[in-house]
Structures are given as structure tokens and as C-alpha cells.
């Protein structure tokens, strides 16, 4: 074989291997897309209904969240507020679990200059750590006080509804742990999902609807605790 033929053969082999590599990568991507519900189910809107009639402030959700996601001490992806409702002598304390509301039009995504905060096709609002520059714009924009700066990494962090668990067909850690079953998780766009069935029976209220963000965490709140809750970080347990 001549030198020219050898070079041509080598080029052909490289081109062949490149095409094979592209094919394998595409097949892998397709396989992952088909097997990962969080990636494959475009058009979903995962969210949560929180029944304040059942919540008694045990904070099991907060502990489960910190354990599942490695949230450092002094920081929270989810916490429990409390507020006083009613008047003496019938005043009571109402507990209010707080997390990212995974809004239809998130203020955090609009504020992020690097598009690190994004809304996935399944409705979960998440943060791409490789694009986050730690500018805190999302922290300032969120009216729910749901984003914090991780003290070790210096990057923004928040609830993503345990997206890694959702991708495996499991519920978020907080939902699985709640002893009162006050946290009801699922696809709000699916009328057969647990939260949709609950909302068909009783009205769910958004927190701070005046912000116009379309929150997808809704509360069953017959005592008006949301109106008394005040700013996001106040009265945090």
C-alpha cells in the first residue's frame, strides 16, 4: 500500500470512529431521556399542596431536606415559619412550611445574569452550579426567601424538589418523611395526580399572589395564616 493510500485509510478510520462515537453518544442521550422521567416528561408541572390543617410544626421536613441534600448548618432549603392567627382567647399558632415555589414565571430566573437559574421541562426550577457566579441576584429577587448562598461553595442553592429522587420516580425527602402527610407532591397538570385530586375538592391558596409569579406550591389555609405570615424569613423555626 502506498503512503497516500495509508494516509487515506487512516483518515477514513478516524471519520468512521468519529461517526460511531457520535452515534453512541446520541443513543446514550436518547436512552437517558427515555429512562429519566424528569427529562422525558416535558409539559409537566411538578409542585406541592401543603395542608396547614395537618401541619403541627414538627420540622421533620426540614431535617429530611438537610440530610438528603447535605444542607450546611445555618442554611435551609426548606424551613417552617409560624404565625399567630385568630384573636384572644381563641388565638392559635399556625405552622407554615416554606420552600421554593417553582413558579410559572420565576423572578429568580429573570434576575440571573448567567441563566444559571432555570425552569426545567418538568416545571422544577433548579440551579446549574457550573454557570452560577455567586452574584446573589436570585437571592434578592425571590419574594419567598427560598434561595441561600452556600457557605462553602459561595454559590446559590435552593429546593429543587429533590430532582434526583423525582427522576427515579420517588417523592421528595420532605414529602416521604412528613408524619402528618401534610405535604402532597405530584404533577399539578395531571388531573389524576394526588395534589390535583386534593385541589379538586378544596381550594389551594398561593402565598403572595400579588407578585404575579404563578407559584406551584399551594396551601390549604382555612385560618388565613398566609395573610399573617409576613416576609419570607421572619419567624423561622
N, C-alpha and C positions, 0 to 999 in steps of 0.2 A: 504494500500500500504506500502511495506517495505521501510526502509531507503535507501536501494540500488536502489530500483525502483524509489524512489523520486529523487535521485541524477541523475539517468539515464534520467528521464523525463525532469529535469531541463537542462541537457546538450543538449538534443535533441531540446528543445525550443530555447536555445541560438544559436545552429547551424542553426535552421530554420530562426530565426530572422536575423542572420548574412547574410544568403543567400538572404533573402528578401531585406536587406539593400544594398547588392551588386547589386542585380537586379534593384532596384530603382535608384541607382547611375548610373548604366550603361544606363538605359532608359533615365535618365535626360541628360546624356552626349550625347547620340545619338540624342535626341530631340534638344539640343542646337546646335549640329553640323549641323543638317538638317535645322534649322531655321536661322542660322547665316551665311550669305554669306561669311563673312571674314574668317570663319573657314572651311566651306564646300567646297569652290571652289578652291581646290588645282590645281596648274598649272597655275593660273592666274598671271599676272604681272601688277599690278596697277602702273600707272605712270602719267606723265603730259607732255603736249605740251604747251609751253609758246610762244605766238606770240608777239615778240618785236615790230612788226609794229603797234600793237594796244595799248601796254602799254604806259601810259603817266605819270607814276610816282606818282599817287595819294596816294599810300600806303594803300589803303583800305584793301588789302590782309593782310598786317602786322597787322593792327588794329583788323581785324576779327580773325586772328590767336591768338593774345594775349587774346582777350575777350573769345574765345571759349575754350582755353586751360589753362587759368589762368597763362599766362607767366608773370613773375615779371618785373617791370620797369628795364630798362638797359639790359635786356636779350631778345633774339629773337629766335623763331623757324623759322621764315621767315622774310626776310627784302628785301629792294630794293637798289641795287647798281646803280651808274650812271657812265657813261664813255663818253668821248668825241670821236666822230667819224667824219671822213672827215677832210678836210683842209680849212683854211680860203680862201675865205669868205663864204664857204658853210659848215663850221663845225657845227655840231649839238650835242645835248646831248641825249644819248640813255639810257633808264632805263632798268634794268636787275633784275627781281625778283629772289631771291636766296633761296633755301631750300634744305633739304636732297634729294639726287638724287636717293635713293633707288636702288643702284647699283646691277648688277648681281653678282659681286664679291666684296662686300663691304670691304674696308680697315679697317673700324671700327670693324667689326665682327672678322676679323683675329687678330686684336690687343688686343681685350678684353680678359683678363686672366680668367674671370669667366663665359664667354659665356652669359653675361647679354645682349649684343647687338646681335640680331639675325634677320634672314630673315624669315618671315612667309611664309606659303604655298601660300598666295596670292600675294607675291612679296614685301610686305611692310616691311621695315627694322624698327625694334622697339627696345625698351629697357625694359628689365624686371627689375623693380626697386628693387625687393627683392634680386636680385643677384648682383646689382651694388655696388661696394665698393668705388667709387669715386676716382679712381686712375688716371683718365684723359687720359688713353692710347688711348681711342677712339677719344678724342678731338684732340690729337696730330696727329692721323693717318688720319683724314678726310681732304682731299685736298680742300673741299668746305667750310670749316669753318662753318659747319652746326650743330655742337654739342656744347652745352654750359653746364656749371656746375650751377645747380640751387642754388641760394644763400641761400635759407632757408634749403633745404634738404641735400645739398652737393653732390647730385647725378647727373649723366649725364642726359640731356634731349635734345630732338630734335623733328623735324617734324616727325609724323607718318601718314601723310596724313589723319589726323582726323579719325583714325581707328574705333573709336566708331561710327562715322557717317557712314562710309563705311559699317560697319556691319548692319546698319539699312537701307541700300540701298540709302543713301544720299551722296551728294558730300561734299568734304572738305569745311570748312567755307570760306577759301580764294577764292575758285572757285565760290561758290554761291554769294559772295559779289562783285567780280570784275565787275565794271560798264562797262568796255570795252570788257568783255568776252575774255580777253587775256589768261586766264588760262583754259586749256582744259583737263579735267580729265577722266580717264577710264582705262580699261584693254587693255594694248598695245598688248597683244597676241590675242585679239579678233578683226578680220578684220572689224567687224560691229560696233565697239565702236567709239565714237566721235574722240578721238585722232588718232586712226588708219586710219580713213577716211581722216582726215586732212593730215596725213603723206603720204597717197597715192597720194595726189595732189601736195604736196610741201615737199621738203626735210627738215627734222629736224636735227639740229646740237647738239651734246653733248658738254658740257663745259669740257675742259681739257681731251680730249680723249687719250692723251699720257699717262695718268695714267693707262690705261688698265682695268678700273673697270666696264665698261659696264653700265654707268648711264642710268636711265629710266626717267629722266627729260630732254626733248629735246627742243631746241629753234628754232623758225623761225627767222632767223637773217640775212636778206639780206644786212645789212650795216656793218657786221663784228664786232659787239660790243663785242662778246665773246673773240676775239683775243686781244681786247684792255682792257678787264676787269681786268686783273692782279690778285693778290692774293685775296682770298675769302672775307676778312673783310675790304678791302680798299674801300673808297668812299661809306660808308654805310649811307643811308638816314634814 
